[in-house]
């Protein structure tokens, strides 16, 4: 639900949302279960405008990057217990170059004193270069638009209610992490399009910005239409989320941001697992409850610090095989002076499944995940409209399910334009 901030090309998201596991008896390897939405507060400058004026703004960012592990290949050889019979597997780490890009346009147009039209279009992704890396490319496109009602105003502050619609398209290849090849079933059917989908929906946001305490309410409902290649469980599902957030001053130039989100993924033709990790006839539904807390402090004109924590609980609405508890914590440090800005973020997360088994095979170790993500980004403003940037990203994931035990480094540099 958080906006991408102008000074920073990407919002830190510790764990991205992944499509859920598919039938291990049909495909050679299932995918990892999806994480709950992160609840980390966005980075906002104190002088950020509270009122959107009539304008059209757009920005473009691109560059060149190097990825040490494009397909998140496991760190070491392992025995894959999801296969029948279990078999040894040797991962093939593939590295190479890619082009990261983001194009964004925003529209704000006042209709009268009571509100304004808002719209946005975004296209972003990573285009991998060279032989054997094409399956690592991904692409996202989104259109959002609606009307924002002005409920009250006081100087440069106002209370608003936004109601709008959205359409998004996501293209990502379902690959074998060991080799980087497109996924196929044991019968040779191509299911590499399993992750690609289109979402249609509506969203609403209420923001109270008048007074010392800011707070807001938000909601979203989407229908997610996947490509659903034959030979695997269909991934189509509805998704809704309801949330609330607030920012409370606790000291001079220090505030506490709190948020809570309740969301549900309800699958139309995908089945849950029983206590022995076997597929049942019951359709799958997940319920998430996520609480987030961020302490934000401006410790000097040049330094801004965020301390983040969030906690997520997922309930598998059948026998609880897919239940998990997940925690994330870490810090973000921002430094800015004149034309130069630096951002350092380090977060640790852990996820435990009280009833889940590694490899989704009964008798294996309990399913647990943990990881660390480090991001360092520097920006140097060249002109009023152009900025040079460079970024380092390191992520490492440890798990009892050795198919997803990996580390990866990405180094990027480029230029952005904003008008």
N, C-alpha and C positions, 0 to 999 in steps of 0.2 A: 503493500500500500504506500510505500514511501517514494518520494520523488527523487529523480537523479539530480544532484546538485551541479550548478554550472561549473564550479571550480574544479570539479573532480569528475573524471570520465566515467567512473563506475561506482556504484554503491557496494560496500563490502558485504558479501553474503557468505557466511561461513560454510553453509551446506546448501547446495542448489537442489531444487526439486527434480527428482528423477522419476520416470515411469516405474511402476511396481513390478514385482517378480512374476515371471511367467512359468508355465508348467515345466518342471525339470524333467519329466518323463518324455516330453515331446522335443524340446530343444536341447542343444548340447550344453548350454549353461544359462541359468536364469540371471536376471539383472538384480541389482541391489534394491532394497526397499526405499521408497521415497522418504525424505526428511520432512519434518514440520517446517512451516515458514519461519524464517528468522525474524526476531522482534527487536532488532537493534535500531536505536533511534538514528535518524539521518543527521548529517552534518549541516548545520545552518549558521550562516553568519548573523551577528547581532543586527546588522544594518540591512538585512534582507527585506525587500519591500513587502508589506502586508496586503497591498491592494494591486491587483493586476490592471495595468493600463491598456488602452487600445494599441495593440501592436502585433506584428508577426516577427518571431525570432526563429533563427535556425542555426544549427551548428553541425560541423563535420569533424570527425577525428579519425585518423588512420596512421599507419606506420608499418614497421616490420618487426617480427618477433621470432624468437627461437624457443622451441619446446623440447625438453629433454626426454619426455615420455608422452607422446601424443595420444596414445590409446590407454593410458593408465595401466600399463602392463604390470602384473605382480612382481615383487622384488626378487623372488627366488622360485625355483622349481617346487612343485607341490603335487600331492595326490588329490585328484578331483573326486570327492566322494559322491557328487551328484550324478556321476555316470554309473551305469550298470554294465559290467562290474567297474568298481573304482579304477582309475587309470592315472599314471604319472603324467604330468604336464610340464613342458618347458616354455616359459614365456619368452617372447621376442620383443624386446624394447625397441621402439622406433622413435627417432628424433628427427627434427628438421625445422624448417622455417614456415612461418605463417604471416598473414596480413590481418591484423585486427582492425575493425572499422565500426563506426557508429554514425548514423545520419539522423538528425532529429529536427523537427519543425513544430513550433507552438503558435497557436492563434488565440488572442483574447480580443473580443469586440463587444463593447457595451451596447446594449439594446435600449436601455432607459435607466432611470435612477434605481430600479429594482433589481437589476441583474446584468449578466453578460454571457455571451456565447464563448465557450472554451473548446479547443480542439488540439490534438497532437497526433503526429505521425512519427514512428521510429522504426528504423531498420538497423540491425547490428548483427555481428557475428565474427567468425574467424574463418579465413580462407587459407587452407594449408597448401603448400607448394611442394612439388617434387613427387617422384614415383613412390607409391605405397602409402601416401599420406592423405589422399583425397577423402577417405572415409572419416577423417577427423574433423572435416569442415562442418560448420553449423551456421544456421541462418535463422533470424527471428524478425518478424514484422508485426507492428501493432498500430491500430487506429483507435483513438479514443475521442469522443466528442459528446457534448451535452450543454446544459444550461446551469449557470451558477446564480442562485438567488442571493441577494444581499438582504439579510434579515435585520441588521443593525449596523451602524457605523459610528465611529468616534475618532476624529482626526484621521490618522493613517491606518487605523485598525478597524476591522469589521468582522461581523459574524456572518458566515455563509453556509449555504446548502447547495451542493452540486449533485445533479442527477444526470447520468449519461449512459451511453452504450459503448461497447467495445467489440472489436474483432481482432484476433491475433492468429498468426500462422508461424509454426515452428518446424524447422527441418533439421533433423539430426539422425545420423546413421547408427543403427544398432549393430555394434561390432563385437567380435570376439576379442576380449582384452589381451589374450595371449598372443594373438597374431595380427590384429588390426583388420582382418578380413570381415566382410559383411556376414552377418549371422545367417545360418541356415539350420533347418531342422534335421533330425537324423535321417529323414527321407529325402533330403536334398532340396527342400523348398526354401526359396529366398524370403527371409523375414526381416531384412535389413531396414525396412521402412517402419518397423514397429513403433518407433518413438515419434515419428512425424505426425502432427495433428493441427487442427484448426479449432479455435475457441471463439464462441459467440456469447455475449452476455450483457449484463447491466451492472452498474455500480453507483453508489451514492456515498457522499462524504459530507459530514457536518463539522465545521470548524468554528470554535469560539475563541476569538483573539482579543476581545475587549476585557480589560482588567489585568490583574497581576498573574492570574493563572489561566494558561491556555489549555483547552481540552477539545477532543473531537470524537466523533463516532463515524464508523465506516461499515459498508457492507458491499458484497459482490456476489453475483450468481452467474455461473458460466456453464455452458454445455460444451464438452470437449470431444470432438469427433476425430478419432485416430484412423490411420490408413488400414489397420487391421488385416495384415496379410494372412492367407489361409495357413492353418497348421498350428496356431497358437491362440491362447485365450484373448478375446477382444479387450481392448483397453478403454473403450468409450465409457465416459462417466460424467455425472453432473458434480459440480463443486460449488459450495457456498461458504462464505466466511462473514462473520460479524465481529467487529472489534471496537475497542475504545482506547484512547491514549490521552495523556495529560502531561503538562510541563509545569513543575512547581518550583518557584524560587526558594532556595534553602540558604543562600548566603550571597554576598556581593559578587556578581558575575558568575554565580554557580547555580545550576538548576538540576532537578531530578526529573527525568522523563520516565513515565511508567506506561505500559501498554498491556492489553490482553486481547487475544484473538481466539475465537471458537470457529472451527471449520470442519466440513464434512466432505469426503469423497465417496460417492455412491456409484458403484459400477453396475452397468446394465447387463453384462454377460461375462463376468469374471468371477471365479469361485474362490472361496476362502479355504484355509487349511484347518485340519483338526489337530488335536493335541500331539499326534504322531507325525505331523508335517505332511499328511496326505491330503490331497484335494477332496473337497466335499461337494455336495450338490447345492449348498447355500451360496448365494451371491455375496460378494465382498463389499464391505463398507468400512471406512476408517473415519474416526472422529478424533480431532486434534484440539487440545487446549494449550495455548502458549502464553506465558507471562514473560515480559521483558522489562528490564530496568537499566537505565543509563544515567550516570552522573556526568554532567558536562560542566567544565570549569575553564574560564578564561583566566589563566594564571599570569598573563602579561599581555601587552598589546600584540606581541609576536607569537605567543604560544597558546594553544587551545588543546585541552585534554578531555578525552571521553573514556570512562570506565564502563564496560558493558557486561551484562549478565542476562541470559534468558533460560527458561526452563520449559520444556515441552513434554506433554503426555499424549501418547497415541493409543487409542482403544480400537482393537479389531472387534467389530460388532457381531462376532460369532462365538467362538470358544476362547478367544484371546490369544491365539498363537502369534499374531502380529503385533501384540501390545509392545510398546517400548517407552522408556524414559530417557530423555535427552537433555543435556545441559551444555551451554556455551558460555565462556567468559573470556575477557581479554581487554585490551586497551587500544585506543587510537590517539596518536599525537600528531598535531598539525602545527607547522611553523610557516609563517609568511612574513616577508619583508620586501617592500617595494615590488619588484617584478618577479621575485623568486618565492616559490612555495614548495614545501615538502610534507608528505604524509606518510606516517609509519603506522601500521596496524598489525597486531599479533593476537590471534585468538586460538583457544583450545576448546575442543568439544568432545563429548563422549555420549554413546548411545548403548543402552543395555536392553535386551529382550528377555524378560523373565521366563517366557515359555518357548522361545525360539531356539533352534539348533543351527550350528554352523553347517553350511552347505544345504540347509533345509532337509537334513537327513537325521532321523531319530537315532540317538546313540552317540552322535557327535557332540563336541563341546558346546556349551551355551553360546549363543550368538551375541557378540559384543563388538563395538566399533569405537575407535577414538581417533582424533586427528589434530593436527596443528596447521594453521595457515598464517604465513607471513607475507605482507605486502608493503613494498616501499615504492613511493612514487614522487618524482620531482617534476616541477613545471617552471619554465622560464618564459615570461611574457615578452614577445618580440615587438608587437605593435598593439594597437587598441583591439585588433580583431584576431591576431594570430598568437599561438603559444606553442613552444617546443616542450615535449614531455618525454620522460623515460620511466619505466616501471619494472620492478623485479617481483615475481610471485613465486613463493615456495609453499608447497603443500605436501603433507605426509599423512597417510592413513594406515592405522594398524587395526587388525581385526582377526578374530578366530576363524573367519571364513576367508581362507588364504587367496581366494580368487580376487579379492578386492583389497589386498594388502600392497600398497604402492607408495611411491614418492614421485614428485615431479617439480621441475624448475622451469619457469618461463621468464625470458628477458625480452623487453620490448622498448622501442623508441619510435617517436613519430611527431606529428604536428596536428594541431586542432585549429579550426576556424570557427568563430562565433559572431553572428551579426544580429 
